[in-house]
Amino acid sequence: MNKDKVLSIRNLSISFQTSAGEVNAIRGVNLDLYQGETLAIVGESGSGKSVTVKAIMGILSGNGKVKSGTIDFTSRKSGEEIKEELLSFSKKEMRRRINGRRIAMVFQDPMTSLNPTMPIGSQIMEGMRYHYKTSKKEAYEKAVKLLDLVGITEPEKRMKSYPHQLSGGMRQRVVIAIALSCDPEILICDEPTTALDVTIQAKILELIKDIQKKTGISVIYITHDLGVVAKVADYVAVMYAGKVVEKGLSEEIFYDPRHPYTWGLLSAMPDLDTNDEVLYTIPGSPFNLLNKTEGDAFAERNRFALNIDYRLEPPMFEVTETHYAATWLLHENAPAVSMPEALKERIKRMGEEVHSLGGE
């Protein structure tokens, strides 16, 4: 890839001390984010998606501890290249130098992000006034422009509105406007459309894509909805039990998945064209991260598991220069196992549908 790298996570491991014992929530995560691209991190609840991005933002809860790893952020905002190791900053330094200013986050529920006692205009202006000491007049004018950018009609009139006077979709647009107010280089979206209905979801996704085209911002998307991923992502990382088990370009993950867990996630997507009467589910329960892992954490739920899966954790095998998967099925001595026939059919249909719509 010739694009500039803006974020590089290497060997990140995070644990949480709980009353039940130590939870190893993140176990050696490696990820890269490039200029102007969208990285989607997908997986079931509890796979470590949100903990990974909270580490980037420096907002881990008090019982969280980074055991190893680095998070390198390369800023080019000032015209020169500045490299910073985010894990070396204190929470206070993160708030002053990074959060909102260079890396901004849009959370799942807009009502938890907005102050119910302040007009939305003041909330959009707050970051600019704090980080850049922008004058009140300039901040006001930029806030109106941002409301217009995120598709809120009569933006000047809406500046005086309180969060409870807006619909869920409008509140989420306001949260995005706040996130963009200081021109960050990275926008992290943690399931930003989960609480919204389907038509509003589509509009919010289009909005973020549109803003990305206009500003060149890099985006990290956290989601368990593979339908969302198909619409927005350039690159996809699939997480399971605190590890990245497969990563690749969006089309590689959708059209040539190699990890049995990714097969399961794709098979579990609702499909109107299937003849199956029952929706596919991945058997068993997610791995309990209180337990020590011997071998592959997915082995107990994997009907394609080999004997070695119960003894040794698989390394990342290279499929292409951009596509990697952590499964022993890719070892040269492994038996030939391919994805389930039903999934092959589904992928074929997806490809034909994209082609008929004039896609690639």
Contacts in CASP RR format, 6 or more apart in sequence:
PFRMAT RR
TARGET T0000
AUTHOR 0000-0000-0000
METHOD contacts of the structure
MODEL  1
MNKDKVLSIRNLSISFQTSAGEVNAIRGVNLDLYQGETLAIVGESGSGKS
VTVKAIMGILSGNGKVKSGTIDFTSRKSGEEIKEELLSFSKKEMRRRING
RRIAMVFQDPMTSLNPTMPIGSQIMEGMRYHYKTSKKEAYEKAVKLLDLV
GITEPEKRMKSYPHQLSGGMRQRVVIAIALSCDPEILICDEPTTALDVTI
QAKILELIKDIQKKTGISVIYITHDLGVVAKVADYVAVMYAGKVVEKGLS
EEIFYDPRHPYTWGLLSAMPDLDTNDEVLYTIPGSPFNLLNKTEGDAFAE
RNRFALNIDYRLEPPMFEVTETHYAATWLLHENAPAVSMPEALKERIKRM
GEEVHSLGGE
1 34 0 8 1.000
1 322 0 8 1.000
3 34 0 8 1.000
3 35 0 8 1.000
3 36 0 8 1.000
3 37 0 8 1.000
4 34 0 8 1.000
4 35 0 8 1.000
4 74 0 8 1.000
4 76 0 8 1.000
5 32 0 8 1.000
5 33 0 8 1.000
5 34 0 8 1.000
5 35 0 8 1.000
5 74 0 8 1.000
6 33 0 8 1.000
6 34 0 8 1.000
6 35 0 8 1.000
6 73 0 8 1.000
6 74 0 8 1.000
6 75 0 8 1.000
6 76 0 8 1.000
6 185 0 8 1.000
6 186 0 8 1.000
6 218 0 8 1.000
7 31 0 8 1.000
7 32 0 8 1.000
7 33 0 8 1.000
7 56 0 8 1.000
7 71 0 8 1.000
7 72 0 8 1.000
7 73 0 8 1.000
7 74 0 8 1.000
7 186 0 8 1.000
7 218 0 8 1.000
7 220 0 8 1.000
8 31 0 8 1.000
8 32 0 8 1.000
8 33 0 8 1.000
8 70 0 8 1.000
8 71 0 8 1.000
8 72 0 8 1.000
8 74 0 8 1.000
9 29 0 8 1.000
9 30 0 8 1.000
9 31 0 8 1.000
9 32 0 8 1.000
9 52 0 8 1.000
9 56 0 8 1.000
9 69 0 8 1.000
9 70 0 8 1.000
9 71 0 8 1.000
9 72 0 8 1.000
10 30 0 8 1.000
10 69 0 8 1.000
10 70 0 8 1.000
10 72 0 8 1.000
11 28 0 8 1.000
11 29 0 8 1.000
11 30 0 8 1.000
11 68 0 8 1.000
11 69 0 8 1.000
11 70 0 8 1.000
12 26 0 8 1.000
12 28 0 8 1.000
12 29 0 8 1.000
12 30 0 8 1.000
12 52 0 8 1.000
12 55 0 8 1.000
12 66 0 8 1.000
12 68 0 8 1.000
12 69 0 8 1.000
12 70 0 8 1.000
12 71 0 8 1.000
13 24 0 8 1.000
13 26 0 8 1.000
13 27 0 8 1.000
13 28 0 8 1.000
13 29 0 8 1.000
13 66 0 8 1.000
13 67 0 8 1.000
13 68 0 8 1.000
13 69 0 8 1.000
14 25 0 8 1.000
14 26 0 8 1.000
14 51 0 8 1.000
14 55 0 8 1.000
14 60 0 8 1.000
14 64 0 8 1.000
14 65 0 8 1.000
14 66 0 8 1.000
14 67 0 8 1.000
15 22 0 8 1.000
15 23 0 8 1.000
15 24 0 8 1.000
15 25 0 8 1.000
15 26 0 8 1.000
15 64 0 8 1.000
15 65 0 8 1.000
15 67 0 8 1.000
16 22 0 8 1.000
16 23 0 8 1.000
16 25 0 8 1.000
16 61 0 8 1.000
16 63 0 8 1.000
16 64 0 8 1.000
16 65 0 8 1.000
17 23 0 8 1.000
17 63 0 8 1.000
17 64 0 8 1.000
17 65 0 8 1.000
18 63 0 8 1.000
18 290 0 8 1.000
20 290 0 8 1.000
21 290 0 8 1.000
22 290 0 8 1.000
23 289 0 8 1.000
23 290 0 8 1.000
24 242 0 8 1.000
24 289 0 8 1.000
24 293 0 8 1.000
25 46 0 8 1.000
25 48 0 8 1.000
25 51 0 8 1.000
25 242 0 8 1.000
25 289 0 8 1.000
26 48 0 8 1.000
26 51 0 8 1.000
26 52 0 8 1.000
26 55 0 8 1.000
26 242 0 8 1.000
27 241 0 8 1.000
27 242 0 8 1.000
27 243 0 8 1.000
27 293 0 8 1.000
28 68 0 8 1.000
28 69 0 8 1.000
28 242 0 8 1.000
28 243 0 8 1.000
29 52 0 8 1.000
29 239 0 8 1.000
29 242 0 8 1.000
29 243 0 8 1.000
29 244 0 8 1.000
30 244 0 8 1.000
31 39 0 8 1.000
31 41 0 8 1.000
31 52 0 8 1.000
31 237 0 8 1.000
31 244 0 8 1.000
31 247 0 8 1.000
32 39 0 8 1.000
33 39 0 8 1.000
33 186 0 8 1.000
33 218 0 8 1.000
33 220 0 8 1.000
34 218 0 8 1.000
34 235 0 8 1.000
35 76 0 8 1.000
35 216 0 8 1.000
35 218 0 8 1.000
36 212 0 8 1.000
36 216 0 8 1.000
36 217 0 8 1.000
36 218 0 8 1.000
36 219 0 8 1.000
37 218 0 8 1.000
37 219 0 8 1.000
37 234 0 8 1.000
37 235 0 8 1.000
38 212 0 8 1.000
38 218 0 8 1.000
38 219 0 8 1.000
38 220 0 8 1.000
38 221 0 8 1.000
38 232 0 8 1.000
38 233 0 8 1.000
38 234 0 8 1.000
38 235 0 8 1.000
39 218 0 8 1.000
39 219 0 8 1.000
39 220 0 8 1.000
39 221 0 8 1.000
39 233 0 8 1.000
39 234 0 8 1.000
39 235 0 8 1.000
39 236 0 8 1.000
39 237 0 8 1.000
40 220 0 8 1.000
40 221 0 8 1.000
40 222 0 8 1.000
40 223 0 8 1.000
40 228 0 8 1.000
40 229 0 8 1.000
40 232 0 8 1.000
40 233 0 8 1.000
40 235 0 8 1.000
40 236 0 8 1.000
40 237 0 8 1.000
40 250 0 8 1.000
41 49 0 8 1.000
41 52 0 8 1.000
41 53 0 8 1.000
41 220 0 8 1.000
41 221 0 8 1.000
41 222 0 8 1.000
41 223 0 8 1.000
41 236 0 8 1.000
41 237 0 8 1.000
41 239 0 8 1.000
42 49 0 8 1.000
42 223 0 8 1.000
42 224 0 8 1.000
42 226 0 8 1.000
42 229 0 8 1.000
42 236 0 8 1.000
42 237 0 8 1.000
42 238 0 8 1.000
42 239 0 8 1.000
42 265 0 8 1.000
43 49 0 8 1.000
43 224 0 8 1.000
43 238 0 8 1.000
43 239 0 8 1.000
43 240 0 8 1.000
43 265 0 8 1.000
44 224 0 8 1.000
44 240 0 8 1.000
44 265 0 8 1.000
44 282 0 8 1.000
44 286 0 8 1.000
45 224 0 8 1.000
45 286 0 8 1.000
46 286 0 8 1.000
46 289 0 8 1.000
47 239 0 8 1.000
47 240 0 8 1.000
47 241 0 8 1.000
47 242 0 8 1.000
47 286 0 8 1.000
48 239 0 8 1.000
48 242 0 8 1.000
49 190 0 8 1.000
49 222 0 8 1.000
49 223 0 8 1.000
49 224 0 8 1.000
49 239 0 8 1.000
50 190 0 8 1.000
50 222 0 8 1.000
51 60 0 8 1.000
51 242 0 8 1.000
52 239 0 8 1.000
53 105 0 8 1.000
53 188 0 8 1.000
53 190 0 8 1.000
53 220 0 8 1.000
53 222 0 8 1.000
54 60 0 8 1.000
55 66 0 8 1.000
55 71 0 8 1.000
55 87 0 8 1.000
56 71 0 8 1.000
56 86 0 8 1.000
56 103 0 8 1.000
56 188 0 8 1.000
56 220 0 8 1.000
57 94 0 8 1.000
57 98 0 8 1.000
57 99 0 8 1.000
57 103 0 8 1.000
57 105 0 8 1.000
57 188 0 8 1.000
58 86 0 8 1.000
58 89 0 8 1.000
58 91 0 8 1.000
58 94 0 8 1.000
58 99 0 8 1.000
59 91 0 8 1.000
59 94 0 8 1.000
59 99 0 8 1.000
60 66 0 8 1.000
66 87 0 8 1.000
69 87 0 8 1.000
70 85 0 8 1.000
70 87 0 8 1.000
71 85 0 8 1.000
71 86 0 8 1.000
71 87 0 8 1.000
72 83 0 8 1.000
72 84 0 8 1.000
72 85 0 8 1.000
72 86 0 8 1.000
73 83 0 8 1.000
73 84 0 8 1.000
73 85 0 8 1.000
73 86 0 8 1.000
73 98 0 8 1.000
73 102 0 8 1.000
73 103 0 8 1.000
73 186 0 8 1.000
74 81 0 8 1.000
74 82 0 8 1.000
74 83 0 8 1.000
74 84 0 8 1.000
75 81 0 8 1.000
75 82 0 8 1.000
75 83 0 8 1.000
75 84 0 8 1.000
75 102 0 8 1.000
75 185 0 8 1.000
76 82 0 8 1.000
76 185 0 8 1.000
77 102 0 8 1.000
77 183 0 8 1.000
77 185 0 8 1.000
84 98 0 8 1.000
86 94 0 8 1.000
86 98 0 8 1.000
89 97 0 8 1.000
89 98 0 8 1.000
99 105 0 8 1.000
100 127 0 8 1.000
100 131 0 8 1.000
100 179 0 8 1.000
100 181 0 8 1.000
100 182 0 8 1.000
100 184 0 8 1.000
101 131 0 8 1.000
101 182 0 8 1.000
101 184 0 8 1.000
102 182 0 8 1.000
102 184 0 8 1.000
102 185 0 8 1.000
102 186 0 8 1.000
103 184 0 8 1.000
103 185 0 8 1.000
103 186 0 8 1.000
103 187 0 8 1.000
103 188 0 8 1.000
104 178 0 8 1.000
104 179 0 8 1.000
104 180 0 8 1.000
104 182 0 8 1.000
104 184 0 8 1.000
104 186 0 8 1.000
104 187 0 8 1.000
104 188 0 8 1.000
105 179 0 8 1.000
105 187 0 8 1.000
105 188 0 8 1.000
105 189 0 8 1.000
105 190 0 8 1.000
106 113 0 8 1.000
106 172 0 8 1.000
106 175 0 8 1.000
106 176 0 8 1.000
106 179 0 8 1.000
106 187 0 8 1.000
106 188 0 8 1.000
106 189 0 8 1.000
106 190 0 8 1.000
106 192 0 8 1.000
107 113 0 8 1.000
107 175 0 8 1.000
107 190 0 8 1.000
107 192 0 8 1.000
108 190 0 8 1.000
108 191 0 8 1.000
108 192 0 8 1.000
108 194 0 8 1.000
108 195 0 8 1.000
109 195 0 8 1.000
110 163 0 8 1.000
110 168 0 8 1.000
110 169 0 8 1.000
110 171 0 8 1.000
110 172 0 8 1.000
110 174 0 8 1.000
110 175 0 8 1.000
110 195 0 8 1.000
111 163 0 8 1.000
111 171 0 8 1.000
113 175 0 8 1.000
113 178 0 8 1.000
114 120 0 8 1.000
114 123 0 8 1.000
114 163 0 8 1.000
114 171 0 8 1.000
114 174 0 8 1.000
114 175 0 8 1.000
115 123 0 8 1.000
115 163 0 8 1.000
116 162 0 8 1.000
116 163 0 8 1.000
116 164 0 8 1.000
117 162 0 8 1.000
118 162 0 8 1.000
119 159 0 8 1.000
119 160 0 8 1.000
119 161 0 8 1.000
119 162 0 8 1.000
120 147 0 8 1.000
120 158 0 8 1.000
120 159 0 8 1.000
120 161 0 8 1.000
120 162 0 8 1.000
120 163 0 8 1.000
120 166 0 8 1.000
120 174 0 8 1.000
121 140 0 8 1.000
121 143 0 8 1.000
121 147 0 8 1.000
121 158 0 8 1.000
121 159 0 8 1.000
121 160 0 8 1.000
123 174 0 8 1.000
123 178 0 8 1.000
124 143 0 8 1.000
124 146 0 8 1.000
124 147 0 8 1.000
124 174 0 8 1.000
124 177 0 8 1.000
124 178 0 8 1.000
124 181 0 8 1.000
125 134 0 8 1.000
125 136 0 8 1.000
125 139 0 8 1.000
125 140 0 8 1.000
125 142 0 8 1.000
125 143 0 8 1.000
125 181 0 8 1.000
126 178 0 8 1.000
127 178 0 8 1.000
127 181 0 8 1.000
127 182 0 8 1.000
128 134 0 8 1.000
128 138 0 8 1.000
128 139 0 8 1.000
128 142 0 8 1.000
128 143 0 8 1.000
128 181 0 8 1.000
128 182 0 8 1.000
129 136 0 8 1.000
129 139 0 8 1.000
131 182 0 8 1.000
132 182 0 8 1.000
134 142 0 8 1.000
140 159 0 8 1.000
142 181 0 8 1.000
143 159 0 8 1.000
143 177 0 8 1.000
143 181 0 8 1.000
144 155 0 8 1.000
144 156 0 8 1.000
144 159 0 8 1.000
145 155 0 8 1.000
146 177 0 8 1.000
146 180 0 8 1.000
146 181 0 8 1.000
147 155 0 8 1.000
147 158 0 8 1.000
147 159 0 8 1.000
147 173 0 8 1.000
147 174 0 8 1.000
147 177 0 8 1.000
148 155 0 8 1.000
149 177 0 8 1.000
149 180 0 8 1.000
149 211 0 8 1.000
149 214 0 8 1.000
150 173 0 8 1.000
150 174 0 8 1.000
150 176 0 8 1.000
150 177 0 8 1.000
150 180 0 8 1.000
150 207 0 8 1.000
150 211 0 8 1.000
151 173 0 8 1.000
151 207 0 8 1.000
152 158 0 8 1.000
152 170 0 8 1.000
152 173 0 8 1.000
152 174 0 8 1.000
152 177 0 8 1.000
158 166 0 8 1.000
163 171 0 8 1.000
163 174 0 8 1.000
166 174 0 8 1.000
168 195 0 8 1.000
168 196 0 8 1.000
168 200 0 8 1.000
169 196 0 8 1.000
169 200 0 8 1.000
169 203 0 8 1.000
169 204 0 8 1.000
172 192 0 8 1.000
172 193 0 8 1.000
172 195 0 8 1.000
172 196 0 8 1.000
172 200 0 8 1.000
172 204 0 8 1.000
173 204 0 8 1.000
173 207 0 8 1.000
175 192 0 8 1.000
176 192 0 8 1.000
176 204 0 8 1.000
176 207 0 8 1.000
176 208 0 8 1.000
176 211 0 8 1.000
179 187 0 8 1.000
180 187 0 8 1.000
180 211 0 8 1.000
180 215 0 8 1.000
180 217 0 8 1.000
183 215 0 8 1.000
184 217 0 8 1.000
185 217 0 8 1.000
185 218 0 8 1.000
186 217 0 8 1.000
186 218 0 8 1.000
186 219 0 8 1.000
186 220 0 8 1.000
187 208 0 8 1.000
187 212 0 8 1.000
187 217 0 8 1.000
187 218 0 8 1.000
187 219 0 8 1.000
187 220 0 8 1.000
188 219 0 8 1.000
188 220 0 8 1.000
188 222 0 8 1.000
189 208 0 8 1.000
189 219 0 8 1.000
189 220 0 8 1.000
189 221 0 8 1.000
189 222 0 8 1.000
190 222 0 8 1.000
191 222 0 8 1.000
191 223 0 8 1.000
191 224 0 8 1.000
192 204 0 8 1.000
192 208 0 8 1.000
193 200 0 8 1.000
193 201 0 8 1.000
193 204 0 8 1.000
193 205 0 8 1.000
193 225 0 8 1.000
193 228 0 8 1.000
194 225 0 8 1.000
196 204 0 8 1.000
201 228 0 8 1.000
205 228 0 8 1.000
205 231 0 8 1.000
205 232 0 8 1.000
208 219 0 8 1.000
208 232 0 8 1.000
209 231 0 8 1.000
209 232 0 8 1.000
211 217 0 8 1.000
212 219 0 8 1.000
219 232 0 8 1.000
221 228 0 8 1.000
221 229 0 8 1.000
221 232 0 8 1.000
221 233 0 8 1.000
223 229 0 8 1.000
226 254 0 8 1.000
226 265 0 8 1.000
226 266 0 8 1.000
226 269 0 8 1.000
227 269 0 8 1.000
229 236 0 8 1.000
229 250 0 8 1.000
229 253 0 8 1.000
230 250 0 8 1.000
230 254 0 8 1.000
233 250 0 8 1.000
234 249 0 8 1.000
234 250 0 8 1.000
235 247 0 8 1.000
235 248 0 8 1.000
235 249 0 8 1.000
235 250 0 8 1.000
235 322 0 8 1.000
236 247 0 8 1.000
236 248 0 8 1.000
236 249 0 8 1.000
236 250 0 8 1.000
236 253 0 8 1.000
237 244 0 8 1.000
237 246 0 8 1.000
237 247 0 8 1.000
237 248 0 8 1.000
238 244 0 8 1.000
238 245 0 8 1.000
238 246 0 8 1.000
238 247 0 8 1.000
238 253 0 8 1.000
238 259 0 8 1.000
238 261 0 8 1.000
238 262 0 8 1.000
238 265 0 8 1.000
239 245 0 8 1.000
240 261 0 8 1.000
240 286 0 8 1.000
240 287 0 8 1.000
240 297 0 8 1.000
240 298 0 8 1.000
241 286 0 8 1.000
241 287 0 8 1.000
241 289 0 8 1.000
241 293 0 8 1.000
241 297 0 8 1.000
241 298 0 8 1.000
242 289 0 8 1.000
243 297 0 8 1.000
243 326 0 8 1.000
244 326 0 8 1.000
245 259 0 8 1.000
245 261 0 8 1.000
245 262 0 8 1.000
245 298 0 8 1.000
245 325 0 8 1.000
245 326 0 8 1.000
245 327 0 8 1.000
246 253 0 8 1.000
246 257 0 8 1.000
246 258 0 8 1.000
246 259 0 8 1.000
246 261 0 8 1.000
246 262 0 8 1.000
246 324 0 8 1.000
246 325 0 8 1.000
246 326 0 8 1.000
246 327 0 8 1.000
247 253 0 8 1.000
247 323 0 8 1.000
247 324 0 8 1.000
247 325 0 8 1.000
248 322 0 8 1.000
248 323 0 8 1.000
248 324 0 8 1.000
249 322 0 8 1.000
249 323 0 8 1.000
251 360 0 8 1.000
252 319 0 8 1.000
252 320 0 8 1.000
252 322 0 8 1.000
252 323 0 8 1.000
253 262 0 8 1.000
253 323 0 8 1.000
254 266 0 8 1.000
254 347 0 8 1.000
254 350 0 8 1.000
255 347 0 8 1.000
255 350 0 8 1.000
255 351 0 8 1.000
256 319 0 8 1.000
256 323 0 8 1.000
257 263 0 8 1.000
257 266 0 8 1.000
257 339 0 8 1.000
258 319 0 8 1.000
258 323 0 8 1.000
258 325 0 8 1.000
258 327 0 8 1.000
258 329 0 8 1.000
258 330 0 8 1.000
259 325 0 8 1.000
259 326 0 8 1.000
259 327 0 8 1.000
260 298 0 8 1.000
260 302 0 8 1.000
260 303 0 8 1.000
260 304 0 8 1.000
260 305 0 8 1.000
260 327 0 8 1.000
260 329 0 8 1.000
261 282 0 8 1.000
261 298 0 8 1.000
261 301 0 8 1.000
261 302 0 8 1.000
262 325 0 8 1.000
263 339 0 8 1.000
263 340 0 8 1.000
263 343 0 8 1.000
264 280 0 8 1.000
264 282 0 8 1.000
264 343 0 8 1.000
265 282 0 8 1.000
266 343 0 8 1.000
266 346 0 8 1.000
266 347 0 8 1.000
267 280 0 8 1.000
267 340 0 8 1.000
267 342 0 8 1.000
267 343 0 8 1.000
267 346 0 8 1.000
268 279 0 8 1.000
268 280 0 8 1.000
268 281 0 8 1.000
268 282 0 8 1.000
269 346 0 8 1.000
270 279 0 8 1.000
271 346 0 8 1.000
271 349 0 8 1.000
273 349 0 8 1.000
274 342 0 8 1.000
274 346 0 8 1.000
276 342 0 8 1.000
280 342 0 8 1.000
282 301 0 8 1.000
283 301 0 8 1.000
283 303 0 8 1.000
284 300 0 8 1.000
284 301 0 8 1.000
285 301 0 8 1.000
287 293 0 8 1.000
287 297 0 8 1.000
287 298 0 8 1.000
287 300 0 8 1.000
293 313 0 8 1.000
294 310 0 8 1.000
294 311 0 8 1.000
295 309 0 8 1.000
295 310 0 8 1.000
295 311 0 8 1.000
295 312 0 8 1.000
295 313 0 8 1.000
295 314 0 8 1.000
296 302 0 8 1.000
296 305 0 8 1.000
296 309 0 8 1.000
296 310 0 8 1.000
296 312 0 8 1.000
296 313 0 8 1.000
296 314 0 8 1.000
296 326 0 8 1.000
296 327 0 8 1.000
296 328 0 8 1.000
297 313 0 8 1.000
298 305 0 8 1.000
298 309 0 8 1.000
299 305 0 8 1.000
299 309 0 8 1.000
299 310 0 8 1.000
302 309 0 8 1.000
304 329 0 8 1.000
304 337 0 8 1.000
306 328 0 8 1.000
306 329 0 8 1.000
306 334 0 8 1.000
306 335 0 8 1.000
308 314 0 8 1.000
308 328 0 8 1.000
309 328 0 8 1.000
312 328 0 8 1.000
313 326 0 8 1.000
314 326 0 8 1.000
314 327 0 8 1.000
314 328 0 8 1.000
314 331 0 8 1.000
315 326 0 8 1.000
316 324 0 8 1.000
316 325 0 8 1.000
316 326 0 8 1.000
317 324 0 8 1.000
317 325 0 8 1.000
317 326 0 8 1.000
317 327 0 8 1.000
317 330 0 8 1.000
317 331 0 8 1.000
318 324 0 8 1.000
319 325 0 8 1.000
319 330 0 8 1.000
328 334 0 8 1.000
329 337 0 8 1.000
338 344 0 8 1.000
339 347 0 8 1.000
354 360 0 8 1.000
END
